[in-house]
Amino acid sequence: MKPNRSKQIIIFTILLIAGAALTAWMLYAFNNIPGFKALFSAADTPVLGNVGPESEVTLAQKADFTAKVSMWIFIFITLLQLAALGVGYAVVNSIASSDDNVKLKLRSLDNAEVFFDVPLYFGLFGTVSAFLVMTFSPQSSRLIAYSSTLIGIIFSLFLRLILQYPLRKKLVRQDALENEGNSK
């Protein structure tokens, strides 16, 4: 196995473990920390009209169900963004380690631009999904919208500033040195 391939497997394993840990932690926090559950809950939503004694149980069940749905939407969007981060990393890593010439690597990096924006698109997807949640839980919809957008921005910046920029800088320098060597 090539060292590059084993490095990619390690990174994907780390991202998979991070996704599983995030999911497990969120489920634990949702079930055991009342303040955390309240982030996703619409328990303080006013009810119009008279509420019979058996209706309070139904309203509590509905609030619990909507909180769980909101939490799972948030988890799903965050996992999508982690996957986008992993794919972006794999694309940059494969370009950097390819045996192609410098000019082709630079063109490949230009062509890979879309992968650096995918976390932002998933963040936008989270914001749009939050509008659907808003009908039954305005509080959790804001949490989903703001968090998914923020995570998308952070992951996209990471891909661009930490992975893409240093590789592009290195390739441009190599290209300049090759052109200088060819002109002599």
N, C-alpha and C positions, 0 to 999 in steps of 0.2 A: 504494500500500500504506500502511495506517495505521501511524503510529510504534509503536503498541502491538504490532501484528502483527509488525513487523520485529524488535522487541525480543524477542518470544517465539521467533522463528526463530533469533535469535542465541543465546539461552539453550539451546534444544534442540540447536543445532549444537555449543555448548560441551560439553553433557552427552554428546552422541554421540561427540565427540572424546575426552572423558575416559573414556568406556566403552571405546573402541577402544584408547586408550593404556594403560588398566588391564589389558585383556586381553593386549595385546602385551607389556607389562612382566612380567606374571605368567608368560606362556609363556617369555619370555627367562630370567627368574629360575629357573623350574622346570628348564629345560634346561641352565643354565650355572652356577648357584650351588648347590653341594651342600647347604649349610645350609638354603636355602629349600626345596629338594626334600624334605629330611628332615622339614619341618613337615607335609607331606602323606603321608609314607611310613610304613608299618608294618614297616619292615625289621627291627626288633628284636623282632618277635613270635616267641615261642618255638615250636618245632615238636616235637610229641610223636612219639617213635618214631625208628627209623633212617631216615636220609635217604641215598639212593643218589647217586652222582656226577651223574647226569643230572637228578635231582630238584632240585638246587641251582639249576640254570638255570631250571627251571619255577617254583620259589619266587621267584626274583629277578624273573622276568617278571610273576608275579602281584602282587608288591609294587609294581612299577613301574606296572602297570595300575591297581591300586587307588589309588595316589597320583595318577595322572592323573584318575581319576574324581572323587576328592575335590576336586582343584583345580578341575575344571570345575563341580562343584556350587557351590563357593565363588564362582567367577566369575559363574555364572548368578544366584545370589541377590544378589550385589552389583550386577549390572546391572539386576535387577528393582528394587532399591532406588533406583538412579539414575533409572530411568524413573518411579518413584513420586514422586521429588523433582521431576522435570520437570513431571509432570502437576499436582502440587500447586501449583507455581509458576504454571503456566498458568491454573489455576482462580482463584487469588488475583488474578493480573494482569487477568484478564477481568472479574472483579467490580469491581476498582478503576477500570478504564477504561470501564466501561459507562456509558451515558447514563441509567440508572435513577435514581429518586430515592433519597435517603439511607436511608429505611426499607426499601425493597426491597433495597438493597445489604446492609444489616445482616441481613435475613432470608436473603439468598443466602449470606452468609458463614456464618451459622448452619447452613444446609443443606449447606455444603461441608465440615463437620467431618470427615466420613469420609476425605476426601483427606489430612488431616493425620495420620491414624493408619495409612494404608496402609504406610508404611515399617516401622512397628512390626509390622504383620501379616506383612510379608515377612520380617522378622527372626524372628518366631515360626515361619514356614514353614521358615526356615533351621535353626532349632533342632530342629524335628521331622525335617527331612531328615538332620540330624546323627545322629539315633538310627538311621537306616537305615545310615549310614556306619559306625556304631560296631561293627557285626558284623564288619567286616574291617579297621578302622583306628581304634582308640580315640583315638589322639593327634590325628588329623586331624578326628575328629568333634568333639572339644572346641574345636579351632580354629574350625571352621565355626559351631558353636553360639554361642560367645562373640562372635566377630566379627560374625556376622549380627545378633545382638541389639544389640550396641553400635552398629553402623552404623544400624540402624533407630531407635534412641533418638536418636542425633545428628541424623539427617535429620528426624525428627519434631519435635524441639526447634527445629531451624532453621526449619521451616515455621511452627511456632506462634509462636516468639519474634521472628523476624526479618521474617516476612511477614504473618502473621495479626494479631498484637497491634498493630503500628503502624497497620494499615489500620482495625481495629476502633476504636482510640482516635480516629483521625481522623474516622471516620464518626459515632461517638457525639458528638464535639464539634460536628460539623456539624449533627447532629440537634438537639442542645441549643440551638444558635444559631438554627436555623430555628424551633423551638418558642418561643423567647424573642421572636423577631421577630414571630411570629404572634399572640402574646398581647398585644402593645402596640397 
